[in-house]
Amino acid sequence: MTNHLNKRLNKRPLKKVTKAICVFAIAMVALGPVLPAMAQDKTLSLDEAIKLGLQNSKVLKLSQSKIDEAVSQYNQAKDLVLPGGKASYGYNRAEIPANRLALGPKNSISLPSSADAYLGIVTLNETIFAGGKLKLARQSTELLTKVARLDAIRDKDAITFDVISLYYNLYKILQSTKVVQQNLGAIDQQIKQSQRFLDQGLVTRNDVLRFQLQRANIQLNEIDLESNRKIINYDLDILLGLPETTQISISQITEANRELGPVSNYIDTALANRQEVKQLLLQSQVAENNIKSIHANQSPTVGASFGGYYVDIAANPFPKSGSYITPLTLGVTLSWNFSTLWTNKNKIAQARIQADEVTLNQGVVGDNIRTEVNKSYQNYEEALDRIKLLQTSIDQAGENDKILESKYKSNIASATDRVDAETLLYQAQINLELAKADAGLAYYNLLKSTGKLSK
């Protein structure tokens, strides 16, 4: 009896353990797909972020596809100078029901009632001279290939600046959040202190409420910052090709405090390096080639040809002596579509208008670049001046905060004065962090305007 009871008691824990193991295994299987999707933390420097953005950019992959297409068109243009060749082989059978032809009372021709014929042809054609059209076509497609490559470089600069912009915006949010958290810690100390003063009868309940209201306002700011952080973090994950749940942390950025040269130096650099300027120069050459190509249509064309024929009249498709002939031909052809002398006139006029449009566009783009560089230059200067001014404001706000803190402890200043002083310092600290990030972004924007962002 006792042994039987012990066995039953021993089995129950074993069943519970087995059941727990099964539940744990099922839970692990169910959580397996979820675990990789959990948020991951990743700290990135600006250089690492730019590298990831360029590696995973779908826009750059599309740009490379356009380059490949332009290269293919260039290779096709080169193929135009190669000889053209054709070969054919066919069989024909003729049935001739009326096979007698009378040429007069005594003369007539009789044909067989049916006939077989095998005909093989091989031809080679080579254009010797076509007014330079083939050479001009090759040059134009080569220039368009260079334009496509410049498009890719411009896209690369745009992606790089997008990464920098999001990176600095995320940095601004994270730095502002740090300031908020620091101020929350400070205001918590003030609340505890004011509560002690209330217990001692030194302040009123309203004074304590003022500090609590200040804390609530700071928390509202923290909520807004967190919402913006999630949005920017998600956008940056997508741009860098990271999992959408990755939480990105920012490495300490280098503060933008670089000496500036004259604005004219930056404008000259932009006019020499911007991809738009280089593209317009290439497009101008393409337009000139187009004019020359239309002129070339007025020139005669000289071509050479070689032909080989195999004619077999036997029913057997394989050659048999005496049943076939093999004529060979070699010829030179001179042709001239002289109607182009009067039909090309308007085509040339249109091509010249297109060339003039490119020239005018060069002037427009040049003016826009000058304006853009000057604006970026002035924005960067303003950002540096703003940092200096805000640093002075923080020193003043910090000194004012210390004075009012001392007065409040001595019950000389009111809680309102104390809260106002802390608010001014808190706002100045956030403004300084934002100004530092804005200055860094303004510097990279200046580099972008000069065409030197990726160099």
Rosetta blueprint (number, residue, H / E / L):
1 M L
2 T H
3 N H
4 H H
5 L H
6 N H
7 K H
8 R H
9 L H
10 N H
11 K H
12 R H
13 P H
14 L H
15 K H
16 K H
17 V H
18 T H
19 K H
20 A H
21 I H
22 C H
23 V H
24 F H
25 A H
26 I H
27 A H
28 M H
29 V H
30 A H
31 L H
32 G L
33 P L
34 V L
35 L H
36 P H
37 A H
38 M L
39 A L
40 Q E
41 D E
42 K E
43 T E
44 L E
45 S L
46 L H
47 D H
48 E H
49 A H
50 I H
51 K H
52 L H
53 G H
54 L H
55 Q H
56 N H
57 S L
58 K H
59 V H
60 L H
61 K H
62 L H
63 S H
64 Q H
65 S H
66 K H
67 I H
68 D H
69 E H
70 A H
71 V H
72 S H
73 Q H
74 Y H
75 N H
76 Q H
77 A H
78 K H
79 D H
80 L L
81 V L
82 L L
83 P L
84 G E
85 G E
86 K E
87 A E
88 S E
89 Y E
90 G E
91 Y E
92 N E
93 R E
94 A E
95 E E
96 I L
97 P L
98 A L
99 N L
100 R E
101 L E
102 A E
103 L L
104 G L
105 P L
106 K L
107 N L
108 S E
109 I E
110 S E
111 L L
112 P L
113 S L
114 S E
115 A E
116 D E
117 A E
118 Y E
119 L E
120 G E
121 I E
122 V E
123 T E
124 L E
125 N E
126 E E
127 T E
128 I E
129 F E
130 A L
131 G L
132 G L
133 K H
134 L H
135 K H
136 L H
137 A H
138 R H
139 Q H
140 S H
141 T H
142 E H
143 L H
144 L H
145 T H
146 K H
147 V H
148 A H
149 R H
150 L H
151 D H
152 A H
153 I H
154 R H
155 D H
156 K H
157 D H
158 A H
159 I H
160 T H
161 F H
162 D H
163 V H
164 I H
165 S H
166 L H
167 Y H
168 Y H
169 N H
170 L H
171 Y H
172 K H
173 I H
174 L H
175 Q H
176 S H
177 T H
178 K H
179 V H
180 V H
181 Q H
182 Q H
183 N H
184 L H
185 G H
186 A H
187 I H
188 D H
189 Q H
190 Q H
191 I H
192 K H
193 Q H
194 S H
195 Q H
196 R H
197 F H
198 L H
199 D H
200 Q H
201 G L
202 L L
203 V L
204 T L
205 R H
206 N H
207 D H
208 V H
209 L H
210 R H
211 F H
212 Q H
213 L H
214 Q H
215 R H
216 A H
217 N H
218 I H
219 Q H
220 L H
221 N H
222 E H
223 I H
224 D H
225 L H
226 E H
227 S H
228 N H
229 R H
230 K H
231 I H
232 I H
233 N H
234 Y H
235 D H
236 L H
237 D H
238 I H
239 L H
240 L H
241 G L
242 L L
243 P L
244 E L
245 T L
246 T E
247 Q E
248 I E
249 S E
250 I E
251 S L
252 Q L
253 I L
254 T L
255 E L
256 A L
257 N L
258 R L
259 E L
260 L L
261 G L
262 P L
263 V H
264 S H
265 N H
266 Y H
267 I H
268 D H
269 T H
270 A H
271 L H
272 A H
273 N H
274 R L
275 Q H
276 E H
277 V H
278 K H
279 Q H
280 L H
281 L H
282 L H
283 Q H
284 S H
285 Q H
286 V H
287 A H
288 E H
289 N H
290 N H
291 I H
292 K H
293 S H
294 I H
295 H H
296 A H
297 N L
298 Q L
299 S L
300 P L
301 T E
302 V E
303 G E
304 A E
305 S E
306 F E
307 G E
308 G E
309 Y E
310 Y E
311 V E
312 D E
313 I L
314 A L
315 A L
316 N L
317 P L
318 F L
319 P L
320 K L
321 S L
322 G L
323 S L
324 Y E
325 I E
326 T L
327 P L
328 L E
329 T E
330 L E
331 G E
332 V E
333 T E
334 L E
335 S E
336 W L
337 N L
338 F L
339 S L
340 T H
341 L H
342 W H
343 T H
344 N L
345 K H
346 N H
347 K H
348 I H
349 A H
350 Q H
351 A H
352 R H
353 I H
354 Q H
355 A H
356 D H
357 E H
358 V H
359 T H
360 L H
361 N H
362 Q H
363 G H
364 V H
365 V H
366 G H
367 D H
368 N H
369 I H
370 R H
371 T H
372 E H
373 V H
374 N H
375 K H
376 S H
377 Y H
378 Q H
379 N H
380 Y H
381 E H
382 E H
383 A H
384 L H
385 D H
386 R H
387 I H
388 K H
389 L H
390 L H
391 Q H
392 T H
393 S H
394 I H
395 D H
396 Q H
397 A H
398 G H
399 E H
400 N H
401 D H
402 K H
403 I H
404 L H
405 E H
406 S H
407 K H
408 Y H
409 K H
410 S L
411 N L
412 I L
413 A L
414 S L
415 A H
416 T H
417 D H
418 R H
419 V H
420 D H
421 A H
422 E H
423 T H
424 L H
425 L H
426 Y H
427 Q H
428 A H
429 Q H
430 I H
431 N H
432 L H
433 E H
434 L H
435 A H
436 K H
437 A H
438 D H
439 A H
440 G H
441 L H
442 A H
443 Y H
444 Y H
445 N H
446 L H
447 L H
448 K H
449 S H
450 T L
451 G L
452 K L
453 L L
454 S L
455 K L
